[in-house]
Amino acid sequence: MYMNMTQGKIPEARHLPLGERLQRLNELDRAKEYIIVCRSGNRSSLACEWLSERGFQVTG
């Protein structure tokens, strides 16, 4: 998938800020696998750990 580096967004990706994960957890489906991405890898690592602990299939 092509990523526009000037905008820092992956086309058609869902943007879920780490700080909103509790309020928006119901938007995610435990039956699906998610690829978590952030610019440096720090937030995506935290998100992967947090989601994995709650039964989600994630890759960061």
Phi and psi in radians as a Rosetta constraint file:
Dihedral C 1 N 2 CA 2 C 2 CIRCULARHARMONIC -1.363 0.35
Dihedral N 2 CA 2 C 2 N 3 CIRCULARHARMONIC 2.346 0.35
Dihedral C 2 N 3 CA 3 C 3 CIRCULARHARMONIC -2.027 0.35
Dihedral N 3 CA 3 C 3 N 4 CIRCULARHARMONIC 2.223 0.35
Dihedral C 3 N 4 CA 4 C 4 CIRCULARHARMONIC -1.404 0.35
Dihedral N 4 CA 4 C 4 N 5 CIRCULARHARMONIC 1.777 0.35
Dihedral C 4 N 5 CA 5 C 5 CIRCULARHARMONIC -1.173 0.35
Dihedral N 5 CA 5 C 5 N 6 CIRCULARHARMONIC -0.438 0.35
Dihedral C 5 N 6 CA 6 C 6 CIRCULARHARMONIC -1.245 0.35
Dihedral N 6 CA 6 C 6 N 7 CIRCULARHARMONIC -0.534 0.35
Dihedral C 6 N 7 CA 7 C 7 CIRCULARHARMONIC -1.670 0.35
Dihedral N 7 CA 7 C 7 N 8 CIRCULARHARMONIC -0.374 0.35
Dihedral C 7 N 8 CA 8 C 8 CIRCULARHARMONIC 1.223 0.35
Dihedral N 8 CA 8 C 8 N 9 CIRCULARHARMONIC 0.496 0.35
Dihedral C 8 N 9 CA 9 C 9 CIRCULARHARMONIC -2.247 0.35
Dihedral N 9 CA 9 C 9 N 10 CIRCULARHARMONIC 2.525 0.35
Dihedral C 9 N 10 CA 10 C 10 CIRCULARHARMONIC -1.628 0.35
Dihedral N 10 CA 10 C 10 N 11 CIRCULARHARMONIC 2.202 0.35
Dihedral C 10 N 11 CA 11 C 11 CIRCULARHARMONIC -0.949 0.35
Dihedral N 11 CA 11 C 11 N 12 CIRCULARHARMONIC 2.387 0.35
Dihedral C 11 N 12 CA 12 C 12 CIRCULARHARMONIC 1.144 0.35
Dihedral N 12 CA 12 C 12 N 13 CIRCULARHARMONIC 0.217 0.35
Dihedral C 12 N 13 CA 13 C 13 CIRCULARHARMONIC -1.421 0.35
Dihedral N 13 CA 13 C 13 N 14 CIRCULARHARMONIC 2.629 0.35
Dihedral C 13 N 14 CA 14 C 14 CIRCULARHARMONIC -1.559 0.35
Dihedral N 14 CA 14 C 14 N 15 CIRCULARHARMONIC 2.242 0.35
Dihedral C 14 N 15 CA 15 C 15 CIRCULARHARMONIC -1.656 0.35
Dihedral N 15 CA 15 C 15 N 16 CIRCULARHARMONIC 2.030 0.35
Dihedral C 15 N 16 CA 16 C 16 CIRCULARHARMONIC -2.277 0.35
Dihedral N 16 CA 16 C 16 N 17 CIRCULARHARMONIC 1.642 0.35
Dihedral C 16 N 17 CA 17 C 17 CIRCULARHARMONIC -1.006 0.35
Dihedral N 17 CA 17 C 17 N 18 CIRCULARHARMONIC 2.480 0.35
Dihedral C 17 N 18 CA 18 C 18 CIRCULARHARMONIC -0.947 0.35
Dihedral N 18 CA 18 C 18 N 19 CIRCULARHARMONIC -0.667 0.35
Dihedral C 18 N 19 CA 19 C 19 CIRCULARHARMONIC -1.209 0.35
Dihedral N 19 CA 19 C 19 N 20 CIRCULARHARMONIC -0.233 0.35
Dihedral C 19 N 20 CA 20 C 20 CIRCULARHARMONIC -1.832 0.35
Dihedral N 20 CA 20 C 20 N 21 CIRCULARHARMONIC 0.115 0.35
Dihedral C 20 N 21 CA 21 C 21 CIRCULARHARMONIC -1.070 0.35
Dihedral N 21 CA 21 C 21 N 22 CIRCULARHARMONIC -0.634 0.35
Dihedral C 21 N 22 CA 22 C 22 CIRCULARHARMONIC -1.180 0.35
Dihedral N 22 CA 22 C 22 N 23 CIRCULARHARMONIC -0.785 0.35
Dihedral C 22 N 23 CA 23 C 23 CIRCULARHARMONIC -1.236 0.35
Dihedral N 23 CA 23 C 23 N 24 CIRCULARHARMONIC -0.435 0.35
Dihedral C 23 N 24 CA 24 C 24 CIRCULARHARMONIC -1.974 0.35
Dihedral N 24 CA 24 C 24 N 25 CIRCULARHARMONIC 0.186 0.35
Dihedral C 24 N 25 CA 25 C 25 CIRCULARHARMONIC -1.006 0.35
Dihedral N 25 CA 25 C 25 N 26 CIRCULARHARMONIC -0.557 0.35
Dihedral C 25 N 26 CA 26 C 26 CIRCULARHARMONIC -1.176 0.35
Dihedral N 26 CA 26 C 26 N 27 CIRCULARHARMONIC -0.199 0.35
Dihedral C 26 N 27 CA 27 C 27 CIRCULARHARMONIC -1.377 0.35
Dihedral N 27 CA 27 C 27 N 28 CIRCULARHARMONIC -0.233 0.35
Dihedral C 27 N 28 CA 28 C 28 CIRCULARHARMONIC -1.765 0.35
Dihedral N 28 CA 28 C 28 N 29 CIRCULARHARMONIC 2.586 0.35
Dihedral C 28 N 29 CA 29 C 29 CIRCULARHARMONIC -1.907 0.35
Dihedral N 29 CA 29 C 29 N 30 CIRCULARHARMONIC 2.081 0.35
Dihedral C 29 N 30 CA 30 C 30 CIRCULARHARMONIC -1.118 0.35
Dihedral N 30 CA 30 C 30 N 31 CIRCULARHARMONIC -0.291 0.35
Dihedral C 30 N 31 CA 31 C 31 CIRCULARHARMONIC -1.419 0.35
Dihedral N 31 CA 31 C 31 N 32 CIRCULARHARMONIC -0.175 0.35
Dihedral C 31 N 32 CA 32 C 32 CIRCULARHARMONIC -1.811 0.35
Dihedral N 32 CA 32 C 32 N 33 CIRCULARHARMONIC 2.754 0.35
Dihedral C 32 N 33 CA 33 C 33 CIRCULARHARMONIC -1.760 0.35
Dihedral N 33 CA 33 C 33 N 34 CIRCULARHARMONIC 2.433 0.35
Dihedral C 33 N 34 CA 34 C 34 CIRCULARHARMONIC -2.083 0.35
Dihedral N 34 CA 34 C 34 N 35 CIRCULARHARMONIC 2.493 0.35
Dihedral C 34 N 35 CA 35 C 35 CIRCULARHARMONIC -1.865 0.35
Dihedral N 35 CA 35 C 35 N 36 CIRCULARHARMONIC 2.109 0.35
Dihedral C 35 N 36 CA 36 C 36 CIRCULARHARMONIC -1.814 0.35
Dihedral N 36 CA 36 C 36 N 37 CIRCULARHARMONIC 2.228 0.35
Dihedral C 36 N 37 CA 37 C 37 CIRCULARHARMONIC -2.338 0.35
Dihedral N 37 CA 37 C 37 N 38 CIRCULARHARMONIC 2.411 0.35
Dihedral C 37 N 38 CA 38 C 38 CIRCULARHARMONIC -2.472 0.35
Dihedral N 38 CA 38 C 38 N 39 CIRCULARHARMONIC 2.970 0.35
Dihedral C 38 N 39 CA 39 C 39 CIRCULARHARMONIC -1.070 0.35
Dihedral N 39 CA 39 C 39 N 40 CIRCULARHARMONIC -0.865 0.35
Dihedral C 39 N 40 CA 40 C 40 CIRCULARHARMONIC -1.674 0.35
Dihedral N 40 CA 40 C 40 N 41 CIRCULARHARMONIC -0.346 0.35
Dihedral C 40 N 41 CA 41 C 41 CIRCULARHARMONIC 1.713 0.35
Dihedral N 41 CA 41 C 41 N 42 CIRCULARHARMONIC -0.237 0.35
Dihedral C 41 N 42 CA 42 C 42 CIRCULARHARMONIC -1.215 0.35
Dihedral N 42 CA 42 C 42 N 43 CIRCULARHARMONIC -0.907 0.35
Dihedral C 42 N 43 CA 43 C 43 CIRCULARHARMONIC -1.182 0.35
Dihedral N 43 CA 43 C 43 N 44 CIRCULARHARMONIC -0.657 0.35
Dihedral C 43 N 44 CA 44 C 44 CIRCULARHARMONIC -1.152 0.35
Dihedral N 44 CA 44 C 44 N 45 CIRCULARHARMONIC -0.615 0.35
Dihedral C 44 N 45 CA 45 C 45 CIRCULARHARMONIC -1.114 0.35
Dihedral N 45 CA 45 C 45 N 46 CIRCULARHARMONIC -0.773 0.35
Dihedral C 45 N 46 CA 46 C 46 CIRCULARHARMONIC -1.109 0.35
Dihedral N 46 CA 46 C 46 N 47 CIRCULARHARMONIC -0.746 0.35
Dihedral C 46 N 47 CA 47 C 47 CIRCULARHARMONIC -1.129 0.35
Dihedral N 47 CA 47 C 47 N 48 CIRCULARHARMONIC -0.738 0.35
Dihedral C 47 N 48 CA 48 C 48 CIRCULARHARMONIC -1.054 0.35
Dihedral N 48 CA 48 C 48 N 49 CIRCULARHARMONIC -0.805 0.35
Dihedral C 48 N 49 CA 49 C 49 CIRCULARHARMONIC -1.068 0.35
Dihedral N 49 CA 49 C 49 N 50 CIRCULARHARMONIC -0.825 0.35
Dihedral C 49 N 50 CA 50 C 50 CIRCULARHARMONIC -1.095 0.35
Dihedral N 50 CA 50 C 50 N 51 CIRCULARHARMONIC -0.820 0.35
Dihedral C 50 N 51 CA 51 C 51 CIRCULARHARMONIC -1.192 0.35
Dihedral N 51 CA 51 C 51 N 52 CIRCULARHARMONIC -0.706 0.35
Dihedral C 51 N 52 CA 52 C 52 CIRCULARHARMONIC -1.038 0.35
Dihedral N 52 CA 52 C 52 N 53 CIRCULARHARMONIC -0.727 0.35
Dihedral C 52 N 53 CA 53 C 53 CIRCULARHARMONIC -1.091 0.35
Dihedral N 53 CA 53 C 53 N 54 CIRCULARHARMONIC -0.352 0.35
Dihedral C 53 N 54 CA 54 C 54 CIRCULARHARMONIC -1.826 0.35
Dihedral N 54 CA 54 C 54 N 55 CIRCULARHARMONIC 0.276 0.35
Dihedral C 54 N 55 CA 55 C 55 CIRCULARHARMONIC 1.590 0.35
Dihedral N 55 CA 55 C 55 N 56 CIRCULARHARMONIC 0.184 0.35
Dihedral C 55 N 56 CA 56 C 56 CIRCULARHARMONIC -1.588 0.35
Dihedral N 56 CA 56 C 56 N 57 CIRCULARHARMONIC 2.593 0.35
Dihedral C 56 N 57 CA 57 C 57 CIRCULARHARMONIC -1.583 0.35
Dihedral N 57 CA 57 C 57 N 58 CIRCULARHARMONIC 1.951 0.35
Dihedral C 57 N 58 CA 58 C 58 CIRCULARHARMONIC -2.329 0.35
Dihedral N 58 CA 58 C 58 N 59 CIRCULARHARMONIC 2.645 0.35
Dihedral C 58 N 59 CA 59 C 59 CIRCULARHARMONIC -2.319 0.35
Dihedral N 59 CA 59 C 59 N 60 CIRCULARHARMONIC 2.393 0.35
